[in-house]
Amino acid sequence: MKMIVGYDGSRSSKAALMVAIERAQRIGDGLYLVCVREQHLEADPVQEARLHHDLDYAVTLCREAGVKGEARLLQGVGTVGEQLVQFARENGAGEIVLGITKLSRVSKLLLGSTAQYVILKAPCPVLTVK
């Protein structure tokens, strides 16, 4: 079963990718590199190009490490967390790896927490990386 890496090009997602690559090398499995764009956000050509560039970069890192990485850009109904959990269910993921950043209590209250949602709802183990 493949691991899913929540990847958006951020520092924390790059740290998660590096951990996932190491784990995939040990167990001889591939990775889904998943970037989620919420549907309500308008398509920005510059941001779209950046997302594709970031995903291509992640796939290249996987290839250089001898790990098969498949990039997926999701844009569907629901939050980032909901879409990651749904993708994990649909693809029989063995594990989800997420980069996390520390948010204040107020930020979590106002913005919600993707990692918290995924940890509570995922059909498989979730590894968080700081």
Order of alpha helices (4+ residues) and beta strands (2+ residues): beta-alpha-beta-alpha-beta-alpha-beta-alpha-alpha-beta
